[in-house]
Structures are given as structure tokens and as C-alpha cells.
């Protein structure tokens, strides 16, 4: 509204200025005399101005006619498109002007104006490879998915814009959750432009979600080859994919291939805990315990972890607790002050019934950084040293509501998983799981896999039930196991023990 008012005022000012100028010329004395040959022309000032304007128009018209004459001569000389180019030149100028305005409107967020300018440019230029792109992006901006898809499909017909069309439709399918179609489109886009970083990342994530580990490794190698991934990150992620491929082979029952793939994954990234565990178990199956020990020791030096201790214990499953404690010194001498090392030594000494030494190994962990595992060990130590049942129950009650300690947690969405995987179960991100502490509020419904076996015996009187029991879980909570089962041994999930849970029952007693 304001702009219209400004234009009206400007028009009135120009008319007033022209009128004032004409009246000023009429009042002027003198004029212009033009002598040409035997003719002479005397012009007043007003007529002189009019003659000047007519002269400019005549020159412009002459140039136009001269250009037309040149085009006709070229047409006669055999240039069949000279006349069409001459008449289309003005259309092209207007078309490119509309195209520029459409691009500016699109960058400014004016989607509807951009679509209108794109339609105008299409009529004047007949260049769908330019106008369809603006139309598609403007339609997506306004939420018109149907029109955007039509524009992207139109781009597929031209080799120069096929990649843009495939990528646009791929992103629409991803937004719709159609990962099957999106994967096929990502493969096509990757075949057209293998160096495109966004397409590489999308294809890699979709292949990982579909467990296409072989294809994902090929895509990862392409990222390294085209310089879109650092070499150290490539090495780590290639190890993750190799480990995932090994698990897939193991599920199919091809153990030899699984062993080779697991060892290859550990070679690529020795600090990858699941790869080290699988490689160690593969060496044990091959009768090579020394290799398994070397693999687990190297991984423990980088990052101590309960799964490494469990795999180390599985190398000699039938040894007595004292022999196991002696053998584990190979592992525990590295990283002696690490929390996991202290917990492991405490567990080993509890299994060997050396409770004072277990207390010294545990130190103040149950006080300074209590979690379910350290508190449970403290209860077992108190029980082993003959403390009253009330003291034991106090530690067990605290263990039920305590944080569960480090867990496999997604760095992208902070989702907690029970076991490691190459892809987050919640957000689908690739290689984002790390072993770290998680707030207790995020683990209220989980039972820690680090609940290691220990004898607590039968209590003299029933223990009180906690006011807020933990959420249902696959294994019983510690107080319940102690109350309901006399002389019960509280067992963890499979593979969680490093101290001999897999020994025969008679030997444990």
C-alpha cells in the first residue's frame, strides 16, 4: 500500500516537472537554426527538445531495423535460426530477468513469489532444467509435496539434472519413512556422483540400518578415496562394519568365516571392545589361548571393560578361584587405578573368599561413586566378614536404587542399550555407541549387566521390601533373590561374569 502511494506521488511529481519544463521552454527567447544545403529551419526551444527526442527514437528504430536486416541476410545465407534468435532475444532477456528474481525470492524465503517467477521464466525461456529446480525447492518450502515431486520427476528426464531429481525424491522418501525406496535412490545418486558427501552419508546410514555390511564397507572406502573421511575415522568405522559382518556370518552358522572376520575387525581397531571379545573367543575356539590373552590385554590397556574380563575368564573356565586370581594379574597389572580394574580385583577376591583383600581392592568406590555393582560387592564383603544381616540388607537396598554404572549410550540421542551394536536402536545413527556413565533417571528400568555372581547366604529374618521396587527385568533384583531363595547365588545375565560363574556347581560350593 505504501509503495503504491509512493509511485503515485512520483508520477505526479514527474508530470508537474514536465509541465513546468514545457512552460519554461515556451517563455524562452531565441531558438535553433539549422541550415542544410539550400534549406534553413528555425526551431523554438520547445520544438528543439521535441526534435531531439524524435531524433533519439529514430536512431533506436534505425538500429532495430538494421539488426533485422542483418538477420534476414544471415537467413538468406543459410542460417535457419537467425530470424528466430532475433525475435527471441527480447523474450530471453525478460526470461532471465524473471529467473534472477525467482532465485532472489527463493533465497529470501518468498516461496510463492519464487514459483510465480519460475513459471514466468519457463514461458519465456523454455528451460525446464532451470525453472523446475526453483519450482521444486519453492514447493518444498511451502509444503506442497505433490508439486515438488512433479518438479523432481521432470528433472529426471535431463542428464544434467538427473542427480538433483534423484536426490530430491530420495529426501522425500526419507521424510516419509520409506527407507527401502530411499536406499535404492541413494544407490542411484551415489552411482551418478560418488563424491557427493551427503549422498555418501545417507547411503552408509541406510546400508547399516539394513545390515548390508559389505555394501556399507564399500561406501566407507569411497568416502576415504574421495577425501570426505579422515583415515583414522575410516579405520575405526571399517572395524565396526567388519565386526558387524562377523556377527552376521556367525548368525548364519559359518563359524570359520566368523572367526576370520572377527580377527580382522580386531586387527583394524584393537581398542574396539566387542571386536576384541569376539576375536578372543575365536582364538579360544581355535585352541590359541595365548593369542586370546594378547588381544584382551591390549584392549584392556586402552579401555578396561567387564566384557573383556568375562572373555578373559572364559579362556580357562574350569580353574579354581585362587588360580583365576593369579592368572588375572596379567590383566589387572595394567590400569591398576582404573575403576573397572578395582571392581574386578574385588570380585576375584570375593570369589576366592578373601574378603579383607576384596575390601582393600574396592576401596572407597561404594562411597565416593556408588553404583549397583560396587554396592552389591560391598554387601557380599560384609556378609563374608560375618556382619549383621541389617548391614547387608542396607547395602543391597541401596544397590537396588543406585545408578547402574557405565552403559552403552548413544552419543546422538543418549539412548541406553543393553549391548553394543553398530547402529543405535533408537535413532538409527551409525557408530555412536560409547561406554560411559548415564544418569540414574535414564536407567531406572534397567538391571545392570555388571551384577556379578556372589554368595550372600540366607538372611536370619525377612528383609523389608523397598517402597519403590525397580521395574520388571529379565533377572531378579538382589534383595528378592536373597529373601526368596535360601543359600542363593545371584547370577548375572549370560557372559557377565569374569570370576567363574561358568564353573560347575559342586566346585563353587
PAVEX-397694 format. One record per residue (C-alpha): x, y, z; residue in one letter; residue number from 1. Coordinates in steps of 0.5 Angstrom, whole numbers. Each point is the difference from the previous one (the first is absolute). Last residue first. Layout:
N
REC     X     Y     Z dolum lumro
REC     X     Y     Z     A   NUM
...
% end
This chain:
509
REC     X     Y     Z dolum lumro
REC    61  -150    94     X   509
REC     2     3    -7     X   508
REC     3    -6    -2     X   507
REC    -6    -4     1     X   506
REC    -4     5    -4     X   505
REC     5    -1    -6     X   504
REC     4     6    -2     X   503
REC    -4     5    -5     X   502
REC    -1     6     5     X   501
REC     8    -1     1     X   500
REC     2     7     1     X   499
REC    -1     4    -6     X   498
REC    -7     0     0     X   497
REC    -5     4    -5     X   496
REC     0    -5    -5     X   495
REC    -7    -2     1     X   494
REC    -4     4     4     X   493
REC     2     1     7     X   492
REC    -1    -5     6     X   491
REC    -1     1     7     X   490
REC     1    -7     4     X   489
REC    -5    -2     4     X   488
REC     1    -3     7     X   487
REC    -7     0     1     X   486
REC    -4     3    -6     X   485
REC    -6     5     2     X   484
REC     4     5     4     X   483
REC     7     1    -3     X   482
REC    -3     0    -7     X   481
REC    -5     5     1     X   480
REC     5     4     3     X   479
REC     5     0    -6     X   478
REC    -5     1    -5     X   477
REC    -3    -6    -4     X   476
REC     2     0    -8     X   475
REC    -3     1    -6     X   474
REC    -3     7     3     X   473
REC    -6     3     3     X   472
REC     1     7     2     X   471
REC     3     1     7     X   470
REC    -4     0     6     X   469
REC    -2     6     3     X   468
REC    -1    -1     8     X   467
REC     5    -5     0     X   466
REC    -2    -6     3     X   465
REC     3    -2     7     X   464
REC     5    -5     1     X   463
REC    -3    -7     3     X   462
REC     4    -2     6     X   461
REC     6    -4     1     X   460
REC     3     1    -7     X   459
REC     1    -6    -4     X   458
REC     7     0    -4     X   457
REC     3     6    -4     X   456
REC     4    -3    -5     X   455
REC     3     4    -6     X   454
REC    -1     0    -7     X   453
REC     1     7    -4     X   452
REC    -6     5    -1     X   451
REC     4     3    -6     X   450
REC    -6    -1    -5     X   449
REC    -3     6     4     X   448
REC    -8    -1     1     X   447
REC    -3     5    -4     X   446
REC    -7     4     2     X   445
REC     3     6     4     X   444
REC     6     1    -5     X   443
REC    -2     7    -3     X   442
REC    -1     2     7     X   441
REC     6    -3     2     X   440
REC     5     5    -4     X   439
REC     4    -4    -5     X   438
REC     7    -2     1     X   437
REC     4    -1    -7     X   436
REC     1    -6    -5     X   435
REC    -1     3    -7     X   434
REC    -5    -1    -5     X   433
REC     0     5    -6     X   432
REC     3    -5    -5     X   431
REC    -6     1    -5     X   430
REC    -6     4     2     X   429
REC    -7    -4    -1     X   428
REC    -3     5     6     X   427
REC    -3    -5     5     X   426
REC     4    -7    -2     X   425
REC     6     4    -1     X   424
REC     4    -4    -5     X   423
REC     7    -3     0     X   422
REC    -3    -4     6     X   421
REC     3    -1     8     X   420
REC    -5    -3     5     X   419
REC    -5     2     5     X   418
REC    -1     7    -4     X   417
REC    -1     7     3     X   416
REC    -3     5    -4     X   415
REC     4     7     0     X   414
REC    -3     2    -7     X   413
REC     7     2    -3     X   412
REC     5    -3     4     X   411
REC    -4    -7     1     X   410
REC     2    -3     7     X   409
REC     3    -7     1     X   408
REC     0     0     8     X   407
REC     4     3     5     X   406
REC    -3    -1     7     X   405
REC    -6    -3     2     X   404
REC    -2     6     5     X   403
REC    -3    -2     7     X   402
REC    -7    -2     1     X   401
REC     1    -7     1     X   400
REC     7     1     3     X   399
REC    -2     4     5     X   398
REC    -5    -6     3     X   397
REC     6    -5    -1     X   396
REC     5     4     4     X   395
REC    -5     1     6     X   394
REC    -2    -7    -1     X   393
REC     7    -2     2     X   392
REC     0     5     6     X   391
REC    -6    -3     2     X   390
REC     2    -7     0     X   389
REC     6     1     5     X   388
REC     7     0    -3     X   387
REC     3    -7     0     X   386
REC     6     2    -5     X   385
REC    -3    -3    -6     X   384
REC    -6     3     1     X   383
REC     3     7     0     X   382
REC     4    -2    -6     X   381
REC    -6    -2    -3     X   380
REC    -4     6     1     X   379
REC     6     4    -2     X   378
REC     0    -3    -7     X   377
REC    -7     1    -1     X   376
REC     1     8     2     X   375
REC     6     0    -5     X   374
REC    -4    -3    -6     X   373
REC    -7     4     2     X   372
REC     4     6    -1     X   371
REC     4     4     6     X   370
REC     5     6    -2     X   369
REC     3     2     6     X   368
REC    -3    -5     5     X   367
REC     0    -6    -3     X   366
REC     6     1    -4     X   365
REC     4     2     6     X   364
REC     5    -6     0     X   363
REC    -2    -6    -4     X   362
REC     6    -3     0     X   361
REC     1     1     7     X   360
REC    -7    -3     1     X   359
REC     2    -6    -4     X   358
REC     6    -1     4     X   357
REC    -4    -1     6     X   356
REC    -5    -4    -3     X   355
REC     5    -6    -3     X   354
REC    -6    -5    -1     X   353
REC     4    -1    -7     X   352
REC    -7     2    -4     X   351
REC     0     6     5     X   350
REC     8     1    -2     X   349
REC    -2     0    -8     X   348
REC    -6     5     1     X   347
REC     5     5     4     X   346
REC     5    -1    -6     X   345
REC    -5     1    -5     X   344
REC    -3     7     4     X   343
REC     7     3     0     X   342
REC     2    -2    -7     X   341
REC    -7     3    -2     X   340
REC     1     7     4     X   339
REC     7     1    -3     X   338
REC     6     0     5     X   337
REC     3    -6    -2     X   336
REC     0     2    -8     X   335
REC     5    -6    -2     X   334
REC     1    -5     6     X   333
REC    -7    -2    -1     X   332
REC     1    -4    -6     X   331
REC     6    -5     1     X   330
REC    -3     0     8     X   329
REC    -6    -4    -3     X   328
REC     4    -6     0     X   327
REC     1     0     8     X   326
REC    -7     2     1     X   325
REC    -2    -6    -4     X   324
REC     5    -5     3     X   323
REC    -3     3     7     X   322
REC    -8    -1    -2     X   321
REC     1    -7    -3     X   320
REC     1    -1    -8     X   319
REC    -5    -3    -4     X   318
REC    -2     5    -5     X   317
REC     7     2    -2     X   316
REC     0     5    -6     X   315
REC    -7     1     2     X   314
REC     3     5     6     X   313
REC     3     4    -5     X   312
REC    -7     1    -4     X   311
REC    -3     2     6     X   310
REC     5     5     2     X   309
REC     0     3    -7     X   308
REC    -8     0     0     X   307
REC     1     4     7     X   306
REC     4     6    -3     X   305
REC     7     3     1     X   304
REC     2     5    -6     X   303
REC     6     0    -4     X   302
REC     5    -5     5     X   301
REC    -6    -4     0     X   300
REC     0    -1    -8     X   299
REC     7    -2     0     X   298
REC    -1    -5     6     X   297
REC    -6    -3    -4     X   296
REC     3    -1    -6     X   295
REC     7    -3     3     X   294
REC    -5    -5     4     X   293
REC    -3    -2    -6     X   292
REC     6    -1    -4     X   291
REC     3    -4     6     X   290
REC    -7    -4     1     X   289
REC     1    -3    -7     X   288
REC    -4    -6    -1     X   287
REC    -4     2    -6     X   286
REC    -6     1     5     X   285
REC     4     4     4     X   284
REC     2     4    -6     X   283
REC    -7     2    -2     X   282
REC    -2     2     7     X   281
REC     6     5     0     X   280
REC    -2     3    -6     X   279
REC    -7     0     2     X   278
REC     2     4     6     X   277
REC     5     4    -3     X   276
REC    -5     2    -5     X   275
REC    -5     2     5     X   274
REC     5     4     4     X   273
REC     2     4    -6     X   272
REC     7     2     2     X   271
REC     4    -4    -5     X   270
REC    -3     3    -6     X   269
REC     1    -3    -7     X   268
REC     4    -6     3     X   267
REC    -7    -1     5     X   266
REC    -4     0    -6     X   265
REC     4    -5    -4     X   264
REC     0    -5     6     X   263
REC    -7     1     0     X   262
REC    -1    -1    -8     X   261
REC     5    -6     1     X   260
REC    -4    -3     5     X   259
REC    -7     1    -3     X   258
REC     3    -3    -6     X   257
REC     1    -6     3     X   256
REC    -6     0     4     X   255
REC    -5     0    -6     X   254
REC    -6    -1     5     X   253
REC    -4     5    -4     X   252
REC     0     4     7     X   251
REC     7     0     0     X   250
REC     1     3    -7     X   249
REC    -5     6     2     X   248
REC     5     0     6     X   247
REC     6     1    -4     X   246
REC    -3     5    -4     X   245
REC    -2     4     6     X   244
REC     7    -1     2     X   243
REC     3     2    -7     X   242
REC    -5     6     0     X   241
REC     3     3     7     X   240
REC     7    -1    -3     X   239
REC    -2     4    -6     X   238
REC    -2     5     5     X   237
REC     6     0     4     X   236
REC     5     0    -7     X   235
REC    -5     6    -3     X   234
REC     1     4     6     X   233
REC     7     0     0     X   232
REC     1     1    -8     X   231
REC    -5     6     1     X   230
REC    -6     0    -4     X   229
REC    -2     4    -6     X   228
REC     6    -1    -4     X   227
REC    -3    -3    -6     X   226
REC     4    -7     1     X   225
REC    -2     0     7     X   224
REC    -7     1    -1     X   223
REC     0    -5    -6     X   222
REC     3    -5     6     X   221
REC    -6     2     4     X   220
REC    -5    -2    -6     X   219
REC     4    -6    -1     X   218
REC    -1    -2     7     X   217
REC    -7     2     1     X   216
REC    -1    -5    -6     X   215
REC     3    -6     3     X   214
REC    -4     2     7     X   213
REC    -7     0    -3     X   212
REC    -3    -1     7     X   211
REC    -6     4    -3     X   210
REC     1     6     5     X   209
REC     8     0    -2     X   208
REC    -2     1    -7     X   207
REC    -5     5     1     X   206
REC     6     4     4     X   205
REC     5    -1    -5     X   204
REC    -5     2    -5     X   203
REC    -1     7     3     X   202
REC     7     1     2     X   201
REC     2    -1    -7     X   200
REC    -6     4    -3     X   199
REC     2     6     4     X   198
REC     8     0    -1     X   197
REC    -1     0    -8     X   196
REC     6    -4    -3     X   195
REC    -4    -6    -3     X   194
REC    -4     5    -4     X   193
REC    -4    -4    -5     X   192
REC     1    -7     3     X   191
REC    -1     3     7     X   190
REC    -7     3    -2     X   189
REC    -2    -7    -3     X   188
REC     2    -3     7     X   187
REC    -4     5     4     X   186
REC    -6    -1    -5     X   185
REC     0    -7     2     X   184
REC     1     1     7     X   183
REC    -5     5     0     X   182
REC    -5    -5    -3     X   181
REC     1    -5     6     X   180
REC     0     6     5     X   179
REC    -7     2    -1     X   178
REC     0     5     7     X   177
REC    -4     5    -4     X   176
REC     6     5     2     X   175
REC     5    -5    -3     X   174
REC    -5    -1    -6     X   173
REC     0     8    -1     X   172
REC     8     0     0     X   171
REC     1    -5    -5     X   170
REC    -5     4    -5     X   169
REC     4     6     1     X   168
REC     7    -4    -1     X   167
REC    -3    -4    -6     X   166
REC    -2     7    -3     X   165
REC     6     3     1     X   164
REC     4    -5    -3     X   163
REC    -4    -1    -6     X   162
REC     1     8    -1     X   161
REC     6     0    -6     X   160
REC    -3    -7    -3     X   159
REC    -7     3    -1     X   158
REC    -6    -4     1     X   157
REC     1    -1     8     X   156
REC    -1     8     1     X   155
REC    -8    -1    -2     X   154
REC     0    -5     6     X   153
REC     3     5     4     X   152
REC    -6     5    -2     X   151
REC    -5    -5     1     X   150
REC     2    -2     7     X   149
REC     0     8     2     X   148
REC    -7     1    -3     X   147
REC    -2    -6     5     X   146
REC     4     2     6     X   145
REC    -3     7     0     X   144
REC     3     2     7     X   143
REC     1     7    -2     X   142
REC     8    -1     0     X   141
REC    -1    -7    -3     X   140
REC    -4     4    -6     X   139
REC     6     5     0     X   138
REC     5    -5    -1     X   137
REC    -4    -4    -5     X   136
REC    -1     7    -4     X   135
REC     7     2     0     X   134
REC     2    -6    -3     X   133
REC    -5    -1    -5     X   132
REC     2     7    -2     X   131
REC     7    -1    -2     X   130
REC     0    -7    -3     X   129
REC    -7     2    -3     X   128
REC     3     5    -5     X   127
REC    -6     2    -4     X   126
REC     3     7     0     X   125
REC    -6     5     0     X   124
REC    -6    -5     3     X   123
REC     5    -3     5     X   122
REC     2     7     2     X   121
REC    -7     1     2     X   120
REC    -1    -6     4     X   119
REC     7     1     4     X   118
REC    -3     7     1     X   117
REC    -6    -3     3     X   116
REC     3    -5     4     X   115
REC     5     5     3     X   114
REC    -5     4     2     X   113
REC    -4    -6     4     X   112
REC     7    -2     3     X   111
REC     2     7     3     X   110
REC     5    -2     4     X   109
REC     6     5    -2     X   108
REC     4    -5    -3     X   107
REC    -6    -2    -4     X   106
REC    -2     7    -2     X   105
REC     7     1    -2     X   104
REC     0    -6    -5     X   103
REC    -7     2    -2     X   102
REC     2     7    -2     X   101
REC     6    -3    -4     X   100
REC    -4    -4    -4     X    99
REC    -5     5    -1     X    98
REC     5     4    -3     X    97
REC     3    -6    -4     X    96
REC    -7     0    -3     X    95
REC     0     7    -2     X    94
REC     6     0    -3     X    93
REC    -2    -7    -4     X    92
REC    -6     3    -2     X    91
REC     4     6    -3     X    90
REC     5    -4    -4     X    89
REC    -6    -5    -2     X    88
REC    -1     5    -6     X    87
REC     7     0    -3     X    86
REC     1    -7     2     X    85
REC    -6    -3    -4     X    84
REC     3     4    -6     X    83
REC     7    -2     0     X    82
REC    -3    -8     1     X    81
REC     1    -2    -7     X    80
REC     7     3    -1     X    79
REC     1    -2    -7     X    78
REC     2     7    -4     X    77
REC    -7     2    -1     X    76
REC    -1    -1     8     X    75
REC     6     4     1     X    74
REC    -2     6    -4     X    73
REC    -7     0     3     X    72
REC     3     0     7     X    71
REC     5     6    -3     X    70
REC    -7     4    -2     X    69
REC    -3    -1     7     X    68
REC     6     3     3     X    67
REC     0     6    -4     X    66
REC    -7     0     1     X    65
REC     1     1     8     X    64
REC     6     4    -1     X    63
REC    -5     5    -5     X    62
REC    -5     0     6     X    61
REC     5     2     5     X    60
REC     3     6    -4     X    59
REC    -8     2    -2     X    58
REC    -1     0     7     X    57
REC     6     4     2     X    56
REC    -2     5    -6     X    55
REC    -7     1     3     X    54
REC     2     1     7     X    53
REC     5     6    -3     X    52
REC    -6     3    -5     X    51
REC    -4     0     6     X    50
REC     5     4     4     X    49
REC     1     5    -6     X    48
REC    -7     1    -1     X    47
REC     0     2     7     X    46
REC     6     5    -1     X    45
REC    -3     3    -6     X    44
REC     2    -3    -6     X    43
REC     3     4    -7     X    42
REC     1    -5    -6     X    41
REC     4     2    -6     X    40
REC     0    -3    -7     X    39
REC     5     1    -5     X    38
REC     5    -5     2     X    37
REC    -1    -2     8     X    36
REC    -1     6     4     X    35
REC    -3    -1     7     X    34
REC    -2     6     5     X    33
REC    -2    -1     7     X    32
REC    -4     4     4     X    31
REC     0     7     3     X    30
REC    -4     2     6     X    29
REC    -2    -4     6     X    28
REC    -8     0     2     X    27
REC    -2    -6    -3     X    26
REC     6    -4     2     X    25
REC    -2     2     8     X    24
REC    -7    -2    -2     X    23
REC     3    -7    -2     X    22
REC     5    -1     6     X    21
REC    -6     1     5     X    20
REC    -5    -5    -4     X    19
REC     6    -5     0     X    18
REC     1     1     8     X    17
REC    -7     0     1     X    16
REC    -1    -7    -3     X    15
REC     7    -2     3     X    14
REC    -3     2     7     X    13
REC    -7    -3    -1     X    12
REC     4    -7    -2     X    11
REC     4     0     6     X    10
REC    -6     1     4     X     9
REC    -4    -5    -3     X     8
REC     6    -5     1     X     7
REC     1     2     7     X     6
REC    -7    -2     2     X     5
REC     0    -7    -4     X     4
REC     7    -1     5     X     3
REC    -4     2     6     X     2
REC    -6    -5    -2     X     1
% end
